[in-house]
Amino acid sequence: MIILVNVAVTYHGYRESGYDVPAPLVPMRGMPAYARATAGLPIDLADRLVFVATDELAEQHGFAHDVSLRFPHIPTAVVQVPTTTGSAGAIRAALGHLDETAALVVHPGSQLVRSALAARLGVMSEMMGLAGVIDGDVVGTGAWSADTFVTCDRTGRIDAVAAHWTDGAMALTGTLVTSGDAGATRELVRLACELDPATSTADIVTALIRRRLAIGVDRVAASWDLSHAAGLGAYLAHR
């Protein structure tokens, strides 16, 4: 069973330190996914870490204790949520720790839950997509499904891409970066409060684009995660 683990990380003084990447909110799956997903982030620049984890993970695996051991020099907090919580629920759970005027990153790490077979075949290394949301336009998206491969290069085609994001063969994950200065973080929080808590990052991105609130969304990086054996079979059949 794959347990959805939502992890929120807030940073202050990030841009002041010379980095152009905003402070992240990090939802991810797997155990210990938080350690893997935060490995590439400049944790030393953070003055506070807020992890939003499922009840099951927090209770059975000593999540809060593990977090405090891994980051002993940074004040940390763990917020427990139901196992069914998605990215929208993670944002809502972290509201008390988030600054809506600051930059924010939503980063799932679903590559940590690849099946052993998919890993051996190197599916993840081959099936990669990239989407950039700049000035309200989707400037480059690759969306793969069992039936077709589609490319979206303008906001108007988001419906076609969204249909393939949820087709069940492959699951979209990615990184959503919002700008606090442009008000996108505030709009993202507002949207997360309106949506079902189980809403995924892909659906949040789709809703942002449909509502044309992509101003201040600096980029969306999409990767592909094999979700079941049928997806692998479809991929191999189309090679």
BAVEXRO-905522 format. One record per atom (N, C-alpha, C, O): x, y, z; residue in one letter. Coordinates in steps of 0.2 Angstrom, whole numbers, padded with zeros to 4 digits, always signed. Each point is the difference from the previous one (the first is absolute). Layout:
# residues N
XYZa ...
***
This chain:
# residues 239
+0004-0006+0000m -0004+0006+0000m +0004+0006+0000m +0005+0001+0004m -0006+0004-0008i +0003+0007+0000i -0003+0004+0004i -0006+0002-0001i +0009+0001+0006i -0003+0005+0004i +0002+0007-0002i +0006+0001-0001i -0011+0003+0000l +0002+0007-0002l +0002+0004+0006l -0003+0001+0005l +0009+0002-0005v +0003+0004+0005v +0001+0007-0003v +0003+0001-0005v -0006+0004+0009n +0000+0007-0002n +0005+0003+0004n -0001+0000+0006n +0006+0003-0009v +0005+0004+0004v +0001+0007-0002v +0001+0002-0005v -0002+0002+0010a +0001+0007-0001a +0006+0003+0003a +0002-0001+0006a +0002+0005-0010v +0006+0003+0002v -0001+0008-0001v -0001+0002-0006v +0002+0002+0011t +0000+0007-0001t +0007+0003+0001t +0003-0002+0005t -0001+0007-0009y +0006+0003+0001y -0001+0008+0000y -0005+0003-0002y +0010+0000+0006h +0000+0007+0001h +0007+0002-0002h +0005-0003+0001h -0004+0009-0004g +0006+0003-0002g +0003-0004-0006g +0007+0000+0000g -0011-0004-0003y +0003-0004-0006y +0003+0004-0005y +0005-0001-0003y -0009+0006+0000r +0002+0004-0006r +0006+0004+0003r +0004+0002-0004r -0004+0000+0010e +0005+0005+0003e +0007-0004+0000e +0005+0004+0000e -0005-0010+0000s +0006-0004+0000s +0002-0001-0008s +0005-0004+0000s -0008+0007-0004g +0003-0001-0007g -0004-0005-0005g +0002-0001-0005g -0007-0002+0008y -0003-0006-0004y -0006+0003-0003y -0004+0004+0003y +0003-0006-0009d -0006+0002-0004d -0006-0004+0000d -0005+0001-0002d +0006-0007+0006v -0005-0005+0001v -0004+0002+0006v +0003+0000+0006v -0010+0000-0006p -0003+0002+0006p +0000-0006+0006p +0002-0005-0002p -0005+0007+0007a -0001-0005+0006a -0005-0005-0002a -0005+0001-0003a +0007-0007+0005p -0005-0006-0003p -0005-0003+0005p +0001+0000+0006p -0006-0002-0008l -0005-0004+0003l +0000-0007-0004l -0001+0000-0006l +0003-0005+0010v +0002-0006-0003v -0005-0006+0001v +0001-0003+0005v -0005+0001-0009p -0004-0006+0001p +0003-0006-0004p +0003+0001-0005p -0003-0006+0008m +0003-0006-0003m -0002-0007+0003m -0004+0000+0005m +0005-0005-0008r -0002-0007+0002r +0006-0004+0001r +0006+0001-0002r -0007-0006+0007g +0005-0005+0002g +0003+0002+0007g -0001+0005+0003g +0005-0010-0001m +0004+0000+0006m +0006-0003+0000m +0001-0006-0002m +0005+0010+0003p +0000+0007+0003p +0001+0005-0006p +0005+0002-0001p -0011-0001-0002a +0000+0005-0006a +0003+0007+0001a +0003+0003-0004a -0005-0001+0010y +0002+0007+0002y +0008+0001+0000y +0002+0005-0002y +0001-0010+0004a +0008+0000+0000a +0003+0001-0007a +0004+0004-0001a -0007-0008-0003r +0002-0001-0007r -0002+0007-0004r +0004+0003-0004r -0010-0001+0005a -0002+0006-0004a +0003+0006+0002a +0000+0005-0003a +0002-0004+0010t +0003+0006+0002t +0008+0000-0001t +0003+0005+0002t -0001-0010-0004a +0008-0001-0001a +0002+0005-0004a +0006+0003+0001a -0009-0001-0007g +0002+0005-0004g -0002+0007+0001g +0002+0005-0004g -0005-0004+0010l -0002+0007+0002l +0005+0003+0005l +0003-0003+0004l -0002+0010-0005p +0005+0003+0005p -0003+0001+0007p -0002+0005+0002p +0001-0011+0001i -0003+0000+0007i +0003+0005+0005i -0003+0002+0004i +0010-0002-0005d +0003+0005+0005d -0002+0007+0000d +0001+0004+0005d -0005-0002-0010l -0002+0007-0001l -0007+0000+0004l -0003+0006+0000l +0000-0011+0001a -0007+0000+0003a +0001+0001+0008a +0004-0002+0003a -0009+0007-0001d +0000+0001+0007d -0006-0004+0004d -0001+0001+0006d -0003-0004-0010r -0006-0004+0002r -0002-0005-0005r +0000+0001-0006r -0001-0007+0008l -0003-0006-0004l -0006-0002+0003l -0001-0001+0006l -0004+0001-0010v -0007-0003+0001v -0002-0006-0004v -0001+0001-0006v +0001-0007+0009f -0002-0006-0004f -0007-0002+0001f -0002+0000+0006f -0002+0000-0011v -0007-0003+0000v +0000-0007-0002v +0001-0002-0006v -0002-0002+0011a +0001-0008-0001a -0007-0003+0002a -0004+0003+0003a +0003-0009-0006t -0006-0004+0001t +0000-0002+0007t +0005-0001+0003t -0011+0000+0000d -0001-0003+0007d +0004-0007+0000d +0004-0001+0005d -0005-0003-0010e +0003-0007+0001e +0008+0001+0000e +0003-0004+0004e +0000+0008-0008l +0007+0001+0000l +0002+0003+0006l +0005-0003+0003l -0008+0008+0000a +0002+0003+0006a +0000-0004+0006a +0004+0000+0004a -0009-0004-0004e -0001-0004+0006e +0004-0007+0000e +0002-0002+0005e -0001-0001-0011q +0003-0006+0000q +0008+0000-0001q +0003-0005+0002q -0001+0011-0005h +0007+0000-0002h +0004+0005+0004h +0006+0001-0001h -0009+0002+0006g +0004+0005+0004g +0002+0006-0005g +0006+0002+0001g -0010+0000-0005f +0002+0005-0005f +0002+0007+0003f +0006+0002-0002f -0009+0000+0007a +0002+0007+0003a +0007-0001+0003a +0004+0004+0000a -0003-0010+0003h +0007-0001+0003h +0005-0001-0005h +0006+0003+0001h -0007-0006-0006d +0005-0001-0006d +0001+0007-0003d +0006+0002-0001d -0011+0002+0001v +0001+0007-0003v +0005+0004+0004v +0005+0003-0002v -0006-0003+0009s +0004+0004+0005s +0007-0003+0000s +0005+0004+0001s -0004-0010-0002l +0007-0003-0001l +0003+0002-0006l +0006+0002+0000l -0009-0002-0005r +0003+0002-0007r +0002+0007+0000r +0005+0002-0003r -0010+0003+0006f +0002+0007-0001f +0000+0003+0008f -0004+0004+0001f +0009-0006+0002p +0000+0002+0008p +0001+0007+0000p -0001+0003+0006p +0004+0001-0011h +0002+0007+0001h -0006+0004-0002h +0001+0007+0000h -0007-0009-0003i -0005+0004-0002i -0006-0002+0003i -0002-0006+0001i -0002+0011+0002p -0007-0002+0003p -0004-0003-0005p -0001+0002-0005p -0002-0008+0007t -0004-0004-0004t -0007-0001+0003t -0001+0000+0006t -0004-0001-0010a -0007-0002+0003a -0003-0005-0005a +0002+0000-0006a -0006-0004+0008v -0003-0005-0004v -0008+0000+0001v -0002+0000+0006v -0001+0001-0011v -0008+0001+0000v -0002-0007-0003v +0001-0001-0006v -0006-0002+0010q -0003-0006-0002q -0006+0001-0004q -0004+0004+0002q +0003-0008-0008v -0006+0000-0004v -0002-0007-0002v +0004-0004+0001v -0010+0004-0003p -0003-0007-0002p +0004-0003-0006p +0003+0004-0004p -0002-0010+0004t +0004-0004-0006t -0003+0002-0007t +0004+0000-0004t -0010+0002+0004t -0003+0002-0007t +0002+0007-0002t -0002+0002-0005t +0005+0002+0009t +0002+0007-0001t +0004+0000-0006t +0005-0003-0001t -0007+0008-0004g +0005+0002-0006g +0003+0006+0001g +0001+0003+0006g +0001+0000-0011s +0004+0006+0000s -0004+0006+0003s +0002+0004+0003s -0009-0004-0005a -0004+0005+0002a -0001+0000+0008a +0001+0005+0003a -0001-0011-0001g -0001-0001+0008g +0007+0002+0003g +0000+0002+0006g +0005-0004-0009a +0007+0002+0003a +0001+0008+0001a +0002+0002+0005a -0004+0001-0010i +0000+0008+0000i -0005+0002+0005i +0002+0005+0004i -0008-0008-0003r -0004+0003+0005r +0002-0002+0007r -0001+0004+0005r +0004-0010-0004a +0003-0002+0006a +0006+0005+0002a +0001+0001+0006a +0002+0001-0011a +0006+0005+0002a -0001+0007+0000a +0004+0004+0001a -0011-0002-0001l -0001+0007-0001l +0002+0004+0006l +0003+0006-0001l -0003-0009+0007g +0003+0004+0006g +0007+0001+0000g +0003+0004+0004g +0001-0007-0009h +0007+0001+0000h +0002+0003-0007h +0006+0001+0000h -0011+0001-0004l +0002+0003-0006l -0001+0007-0001l -0005+0003+0003l +0010+0000-0006d -0001+0008-0001d -0003+0000-0007d +0004-0001-0005d -0010+0004+0004e -0003+0000-0007e +0004+0006-0004e -0002+0000-0006e +0006+0004+0009t +0003+0005-0004t +0007-0002-0002t +0004+0003-0003t -0002-0010+0005a +0007-0002-0002a -0001-0005-0006a -0006-0003-0001a +0012+0001-0002a +0000-0005-0005a -0001-0007+0002a +0001-0001+0006a -0004-0003-0010l -0002-0007+0002l +0002-0005-0005l -0001+0002-0006l +0003-0008+0008v +0001-0005-0005v -0004-0006+0002v +0000-0002+0006v -0004-0001-0010v -0003-0007+0001v +0004-0005-0004v +0000+0000-0006v +0003-0005+0010h +0004-0004-0004h -0001-0008+0003h +0002-0002+0005h -0006-0002-0010p -0001-0007+0002p +0006-0004-0002p +0004+0002-0004p -0002-0007+0008g +0005-0004-0001g -0002-0007-0002g +0002-0005+0003g -0007+0004-0008s -0002-0007-0001s +0004-0005-0003s -0001-0006-0001s +0007+0009-0001q +0005-0005-0003q +0003-0004+0005q +0003-0005-0002q -0005+0006+0008l +0003-0004+0006l -0005-0007+0000l +0002-0004+0004l -0007+0004-0007v -0005-0006+0001v +0000-0004-0007v -0005-0003-0001v +0010+0004-0003r +0000-0005-0006r +0000-0007+0002r +0003-0002+0005r -0006-0002-0009s +0001-0007+0001s +0007-0003-0002s +0003+0004-0004s -0001-0009+0007a +0006-0003-0002a +0001-0001-0007a +0006+0001-0003a -0011-0004+0000l +0000-0001-0007l +0001+0006-0004l +0004+0000-0005l -0008+0005+0006a +0001+0007-0003a +0007+0002+0001a +0003+0003-0005a +0000-0003+0011a +0006+0002+0001a +0006-0003-0004a +0004+0003-0003a -0005-0010+0002r +0005-0004-0004r -0001+0002-0007r +0005+0000-0004r -0011+0001+0001l +0000+0002-0007l +0001+0007-0001l +0001+0002-0006l +0001+0002+0011g +0002+0007-0001g -0006+0004-0003g +0001+0005-0003g -0007-0006+0005v -0006+0003-0003v +0000+0008+0002v -0001+0004-0004v +0003-0003+0010m +0000+0007+0003m +0006+0004-0004m -0002+0006-0001m +0007-0009-0001s +0005+0004-0003s -0002+0002-0007s +0003+0004-0003s -0007-0008+0000e -0002+0001-0007e -0007+0004+0000e +0000+0004-0005e -0004-0005+0009m -0007+0004+0000m +0001+0006+0004m -0002+0000+0006m +0004+0006-0008m +0000+0006+0003m -0003+0005-0004m +0000+0000-0006m -0003+0005+0010g -0004+0005-0004g +0002+0007+0004g +0002+0000+0006g -0003+0005-0009l +0002+0007+0003l -0006+0005-0002l -0001+0001-0006l -0002+0002+0011a -0005+0005-0002a +0003+0007+0003a +0002+0000+0006a -0003+0005-0009g +0002+0007+0003g -0006+0004-0001g -0003+0001-0005g +0001+0002+0011v -0006+0005-0001v +0003+0007+0001v +0002+0002+0006v -0001+0002-0011i +0003+0007+0000i -0005+0004-0003i -0003-0001-0005i +0001+0007+0009d -0004+0005-0003d -0007-0003-0002d -0003+0002-0005d +0001-0007+0008g -0007-0002-0001g +0000-0006-0005g -0006-0002-0002g +0011+0001-0001d +0000-0005-0006d +0004-0007+0002d +0005+0001+0004d -0007-0006-0006v +0003-0007+0001v +0005+0000-0006v -0002-0001-0006v +0009+0002+0007v +0004+0001-0005v +0003-0007-0002v +0004+0000-0005v -0005-0006+0008g +0003-0006-0002g -0002-0006+0004g +0002+0000+0006g -0007-0004-0008t -0002-0006+0004t +0000-0006-0004t -0002+0000-0005t +0005-0005+0008g -0001-0007-0003g -0004-0004+0004g +0001-0001+0006g -0007-0002-0009a -0004-0004+0004a -0001-0007-0003a -0002+0000-0006a +0004-0005+0009w +0000-0007-0003w -0006-0004+0002w -0002+0001+0006w -0001-0005-0010s -0006-0004+0003s +0001-0007-0004s +0004+0000-0005s -0008-0005+0006a +0000-0006-0003a -0002+0001-0007a +0002-0005-0005a -0006+0010+0003d -0002+0001-0007d +0004+0004-0004d +0000-0001-0006d +0002+0006+0009t +0004+0006-0004t +0004+0004+0004t +0001+0000+0006t +0004+0003-0010f +0004+0005+0003f -0002+0007-0002f +0000+0001-0006f -0002+0004+0010v -0002+0006-0002v +0005+0006+0003v +0003-0001+0005v -0003+0006-0009t +0004+0006+0003t -0004+0006+0000t -0004+0001-0004t +0004+0002+0010c -0004+0006+0001c +0005+0006+0000c +0004+0000+0004c -0005+0005-0008d +0004+0006+0000d -0004+0006+0001d +0003+0006+0000d -0009-0006+0002r -0004+0006+0001r -0005-0002+0005r -0003-0006+0000r +0001+0011+0004t -0005-0001+0005t -0007-0003-0002t -0003-0004+0003t +0001+0005-0009g -0006-0002-0003g +0000-0007-0001g -0006-0003-0001g +0011-0001+0001r +0000-0007-0001r +0001-0004+0006r +0001-0006+0000r -0002+0009+0006i +0001-0003+0007i -0005-0006+0001i +0002-0004+0003i -0008+0005-0006d -0005-0005+0001d +0003-0007-0003d -0002-0005+0003d +0005+0005-0009a +0002-0006-0003a +0006-0003+0004a +0000-0006+0001a +0004+0010+0002v +0005-0002+0004v -0003-0003+0007v +0002-0006+0002v -0006+0009+0001a -0003-0002+0006a -0003-0007-0001a +0000-0004+0005a -0004+0003-0010a -0003-0006-0001a +0005-0006+0000a -0002-0005+0002a +0008+0006-0004h +0005-0005+0000h +0004-0001+0007h +0003-0005+0001h -0003+0011+0002w +0003+0000+0007w -0004-0005+0004w +0003-0003+0005w -0009+0002-0006t -0004-0004+0005t -0003-0007-0004t -0004-0003+0003t +0008+0001-0008d -0003-0006-0004d +0002-0006+0004d -0002-0006-0002d +0006+0006+0007g +0002-0006+0004g +0006-0004-0002g +0003-0004+0004g -0001+0005-0010a +0006-0004-0003a +0006+0003+0003a +0005-0004+0002a -0004+0011-0002m +0006+0003+0003m -0003+0006+0005m -0005+0003-0002m +0009-0002+0007a -0003+0005+0005a +0005+0006-0001a +0006-0001+0001a -0009+0007-0002l +0004+0006+0000l +0002+0003+0007l -0004+0000+0004l +0011+0001-0004t +0002+0004+0006t +0004+0006-0002t +0001+0000-0006t +0001+0004+0010g +0004+0006-0002g +0001+0005+0006g -0002-0001+0005g +0005+0006-0007t +0002+0005+0004t -0004+0007-0002t +0001+0002-0005t -0005+0001+0010l -0003+0006-0002l +0003+0005+0005l +0000+0000+0006l +0002+0006-0010v +0004+0005+0004v -0004+0006-0001v -0002+0003-0006v -0001+0000+0012t -0004+0006-0001t +0004+0006+0003t +0005-0001+0004t -0007+0007-0006s +0004+0006+0002s -0005+0004+0005s -0005+0002-0001s +0008-0001+0007g -0004+0004+0005g -0001+0007-0002g -0005+0003+0001g +0010+0000-0004d -0001+0007-0002d -0005+0001-0005d -0003+0005+0000d +0002-0010-0004a -0006+0001-0005a -0006-0002+0002a -0005+0000-0004a +0004-0003+0010g -0006-0002+0003g -0002-0007-0002g -0006-0002+0002g +0010-0002-0005a -0002-0006-0002a +0000-0005+0006a -0004-0005+0000a +0008+0006+0005t +0000-0004+0006t -0007+0000+0003t -0003-0005+0002t +0001+0011-0001r -0007+0002+0003r -0005-0004-0004r -0005-0002+0003r +0005+0003-0010e -0005-0003-0004e +0000-0008+0001e -0005-0003-0001e +0011+0000+0001l +0001-0007+0001l -0003-0002+0006l -0003-0005+0001l +0004+0008+0005v -0003-0001+0006v -0007+0000+0000v -0004-0004+0003v +0001+0009-0006r -0007+0001-0001r -0003-0006-0004r -0005-0002+0002r +0008+0000-0007l -0002-0005-0004l +0000-0007+0004l -0005-0004-0001l +0010+0003+0005a +0001-0006+0004a -0006+0000+0005a -0002-0006+0001a +0000+0011+0001c -0005+0000+0005c -0007-0001-0003c -0005-0003+0003c +0004+0004-0010e -0006-0001-0003e -0001-0007-0003e -0005-0003+0000e +0011+0000-0001l +0000-0007-0003l -0001-0005+0005l +0001+0001+0006l -0002-0007-0008d +0000-0006+0005d +0007-0001+0002d +0005+0000-0004d -0004-0002+0011p +0006-0001+0003p +0004-0005-0004p +0007+0000+0000p -0010-0005-0003a +0004-0005-0004a +0002+0002-0007a +0004-0004-0003a -0005+0010+0001t +0002+0002-0006t +0007+0000-0001t +0004+0002+0004t -0001-0005-0010s +0007+0000-0001s +0003+0006-0003s -0004+0005-0002s +0010-0005+0002t +0004+0006-0003t -0002+0001-0007t -0001+0006-0003t +0000-0012-0001a -0001+0001-0007a -0007+0004-0001a -0001+0004-0005a -0004-0006+0009d -0006+0003-0001d +0000+0007+0003d -0004+0005-0003d +0008-0003+0008i +0001+0007+0002i +0003+0004-0006i -0002+0006-0001i +0007-0009-0002v +0003+0004-0006v -0005+0001-0005v +0000+0006-0003v -0004-0011+0001t -0005+0001-0005t -0005+0005+0002t -0002+0005-0004t +0000-0005+0010a -0005+0005+0003a +0003+0007+0000a -0003+0005-0002a +0009-0004+0003l +0004+0006+0000l +0000+0003-0007l -0002+0006-0001l +0003-0010-0004i +0001+0002-0007i -0007+0002-0002i -0001+0005-0004i -0004-0009+0005r -0007+0001-0002r -0003+0006+0002r -0003+0004-0003r +0005-0002+0010r -0002+0006+0003r +0004+0006-0002r -0001+0006+0002r +0006-0007-0006r +0005+0005-0003r +0003+0003+0006r +0001+0006+0000r +0001-0009+0005l +0004+0002+0006l +0007-0002+0000l +0004+0000+0005l -0002-0001-0011a +0007-0003-0001a +0005+0006+0000a +0006-0001+0000a -0008+0007+0000i +0005+0006+0001i +0003-0001+0007i -0003-0001+0005i +0010+0001-0005g +0004-0001+0006g +0001-0007+0001g +0004-0002+0005g -0006-0003-0009v +0002-0007+0000v +0006+0000-0004v -0001+0000-0007v +0007-0001+0010d +0006+0000-0004d +0001-0006-0004d +0003+0001-0006d -0004-0007+0008r +0001-0005-0004r -0004-0006+0003r -0001-0001+0006r +0000-0004-0011v -0003-0007+0003v +0004-0005-0004v +0000-0001-0006v +0004-0003+0010a +0004-0005-0003a -0004-0007+0001a -0002-0002+0006a +0001-0002-0011a -0004-0006+0000a +0004-0006-0001a +0004+0000-0005a -0005-0005+0009s +0004-0006-0001s -0006-0006+0000s -0006+0002+0001s +0008-0008-0003w -0004-0005-0001w +0001-0006+0005w +0006-0002+0000w -0011+0000+0003d +0000-0006+0005d -0004-0006-0003d -0006+0001+0000d +0009-0007+0000l -0004-0005-0002l -0005-0002+0006l +0002-0001+0005l -0009+0001-0007s -0005-0001+0005s -0002-0007+0001s -0002-0002+0005s +0002-0002-0010h -0002-0007+0000h +0003-0004-0006h +0003+0003-0005h -0004-0010+0006a +0003-0004-0006a -0003+0001-0007a +0004+0000-0004a -0010+0002+0004a -0003+0001-0007a +0004+0006-0003a +0001+0000-0006a +0001+0005+0010g +0003+0006-0003g +0007-0002-0002g +0002+0002-0006g +0001-0007+0009l +0007-0002-0003l -0001-0004-0006l +0004+0001-0005l -0010-0005+0005g -0001-0004-0007g -0001+0005-0005g +0002-0002-0006g -0006+0007+0007a -0002+0005-0005a +0006+0003-0003a +0001+0002-0006a +0004+0000+0011y +0006+0003-0002y +0004-0004-0004y +0003+0002-0005y -0002-0008+0007l +0004-0005-0004l -0003-0001-0007l +0004-0001-0005l -0011+0001+0005a -0003-0002-0007a +0001+0006-0005a +0000-0001-0006a +0001+0007+0009h +0001+0006-0004h +0007+0002-0002h +0002+0005-0003h +0003-0009+0006r +0007+0001-0001r +0002-0001-0008r +0006+0001-0001r 
***
